[in-house]
Amino acid sequence: MLHHVNDASFALPEQLTDRTMHVFVSRDDEAGDFSVVMSHAKVQPEETLADFADDIVTGMSQAMPDFSLLASTERSLAGMPAIELAYVWQRRFKWLHQRQVLLLVPGIHHRERESLLITATCQKQFAHQWHATFENLLGSLKLRERIDTSNNVATVAVKPAIKAPTVFGLCASRRAFHAFANQDEACSNTDSYEVQADAWRFFDAVGNPLRARFEKPSAWWREPGKYVLEPPQEHGMPSLRNQLHLAENFVCHASAVGLSSIAEVRTMLDQLAKE
């Protein structure tokens, strides 16, 4: 089987299994206070993502001194279901703080699965800078197509489909990205004073810009104004695809939207750009 790595490709002997590990460290961080490791692990055929996460926690609690699981949450990564673990443990009398995201991906061979583990480590508690750095990395992740050369089967990740008529709102000053079920919900859940001050940017279900048109302007000494969202008459307003990098936090106001993370939104926009 032809096997690809970053710098080359080669024939992978059948007796060998890929356990590639990638290690990334900050070039400005000589003390090694922050790093990211990507690795793979074997998954049993009947094992679910939740089962695998439980096995990982069990293994770490047995192997790592003073291991303490802080949180286990479901999330999405590159359009795939994922679980994030947050935990601390001691190494050489120093506490290590880690965030680890787990997901199941297609294996090299047809119908095989394997796990992808992406682990961020801080020597101290995660500062805002490193939380943002890790989220930006996760948000940009795209899974590569895997080809089974034995029968020429291509396996790719299933991408999320958005449920109309979603409206997106971006408050850049708070780096907050909101998904609303419809226009009425968007207008009733945003501060009209902030909207009038141009602190919010709105987009339709496919990422095209929307403009706030005030039917009743806000007045600081009276009640809030009322506005509607509509396509802009002027050209050149940036699309959501060009503005999403400004967001760090995702808020979904309705489960009917069908999206649960910035990563899913980015995957959806990338898919639409190819159509």
Residue pairs with C-beta under 8 A, 6 or more apart in sequence:
1 11
1 12
1 14
1 108
1 149
1 150
2 9
2 10
2 11
2 12
2 149
3 9
3 10
3 11
3 12
3 18
3 108
5 20
12 18
17 42
18 40
18 108
19 39
19 40
20 39
20 40
21 37
21 38
21 39
21 40
22 37
22 38
22 39
23 35
23 36
23 37
24 35
24 36
24 37
24 38
25 32
25 34
25 35
26 33
26 34
26 35
31 123
32 123
33 122
33 123
33 124
34 120
34 121
34 122
34 123
34 130
34 133
35 120
35 121
36 118
36 119
36 120
36 121
36 134
36 137
37 117
37 118
37 119
37 121
38 116
38 117
38 118
38 119
39 116
39 117
39 119
40 114
40 115
40 116
40 117
41 114
41 115
41 117
42 114
42 115
43 52
43 104
43 113
43 114
43 115
45 113
47 55
49 81
49 82
49 83
49 102
49 103
49 104
50 83
52 102
52 104
52 115
53 72
53 83
53 85
53 102
56 85
56 100
56 102
56 117
57 69
57 72
57 85
57 87
60 67
60 87
60 89
61 67
61 69
64 89
64 90
64 91
65 89
65 90
65 91
66 88
66 89
66 90
67 87
67 88
67 89
68 87
68 88
68 89
69 85
69 86
69 87
70 86
70 87
70 88
71 84
71 85
71 86
72 83
72 84
72 85
72 86
73 83
73 84
74 81
74 82
74 83
74 84
75 82
75 83
75 84
75 101
75 260
75 261
75 263
76 82
76 160
76 260
76 261
76 263
76 264
77 101
77 103
77 118
77 138
77 141
77 261
77 263
78 103
78 141
78 142
78 143
78 157
78 263
78 267
79 143
79 157
79 158
79 159
79 160
79 263
79 264
79 267
79 268
80 103
80 104
80 105
80 143
80 157
80 158
81 103
81 104
82 101
82 102
82 103
83 101
83 102
83 103
84 99
84 100
84 101
84 102
85 98
85 99
85 100
85 101
85 102
86 98
86 99
86 100
87 98
87 100
88 95
88 96
88 97
88 98
89 95
89 96
89 98
90 96
94 123
95 124
96 121
96 122
96 123
97 121
97 122
97 123
97 124
97 125
97 126
98 119
98 120
98 121
98 122
99 119
99 120
99 126
99 134
100 117
100 118
100 119
100 120
101 117
101 118
101 119
101 138
102 115
102 116
102 117
103 115
103 116
104 113
104 114
104 115
104 116
105 113
105 114
105 115
105 116
105 143
105 146
105 157
106 112
106 113
106 114
106 146
106 155
106 156
106 157
107 113
107 114
107 146
108 146
108 148
109 148
109 150
110 148
110 150
110 151
110 153
110 155
118 137
118 138
118 141
120 126
120 130
120 134
122 130
126 134
132 248
135 248
135 262
136 245
138 263
139 261
139 262
139 263
139 266
140 266
141 263
142 267
142 270
143 156
143 157
145 154
145 155
145 156
146 154
146 155
146 156
147 153
147 154
148 154
148 155
159 267
159 268
159 271
160 258
160 259
160 264
160 267
160 268
161 258
161 268
162 205
162 206
162 257
162 258
162 259
162 268
163 256
163 257
163 258
164 205
165 181
165 182
165 183
165 204
165 205
166 179
166 180
166 181
166 182
166 204
166 205
166 257
166 258
166 259
167 179
167 180
167 181
167 182
167 183
167 185
167 186
167 202
167 203
167 204
167 205
167 210
167 229
168 177
168 178
168 179
168 180
168 202
168 203
168 204
168 205
168 207
168 240
168 265
169 177
169 178
169 180
169 186
169 190
169 200
169 201
169 202
169 203
170 176
170 177
170 178
170 200
170 201
170 202
170 203
170 240
170 243
170 244
170 246
170 247
171 178
171 194
171 199
171 200
172 199
172 201
172 243
172 246
172 247
173 199
174 249
175 246
175 247
175 248
175 249
176 247
176 248
176 249
176 251
177 244
177 247
177 248
177 249
177 250
177 251
177 262
177 265
178 186
178 189
178 190
178 251
178 252
178 253
179 250
179 251
179 252
179 253
179 254
179 257
179 259
179 265
180 186
180 189
180 253
180 254
180 257
181 253
181 254
181 256
181 257
183 228
183 229
185 253
185 254
186 202
186 229
187 226
187 227
187 228
187 229
189 253
190 200
191 224
192 214
192 218
192 224
192 225
192 226
192 227
193 218
193 220
193 224
193 225
194 200
195 212
195 218
195 227
196 212
196 214
196 217
196 218
196 225
196 227
200 212
201 209
201 238
201 243
202 209
202 210
202 211
202 212
202 229
203 209
203 210
203 239
203 240
203 243
204 210
204 231
206 272
207 239
207 240
207 241
207 269
207 272
208 231
208 239
208 240
209 231
209 232
209 237
209 238
209 239
209 240
210 229
210 230
210 231
210 232
211 229
211 230
211 231
211 232
211 233
211 237
212 227
212 228
212 229
213 227
213 228
213 229
213 230
214 225
214 226
214 227
215 225
215 226
215 227
215 228
216 225
216 226
216 227
217 225
218 224
218 225
219 225
240 265
240 269
241 269
241 270
241 273
244 262
244 265
244 266
244 269
247 262
248 262
250 260
250 261
250 262
250 265
252 259
252 260
259 265
259 268
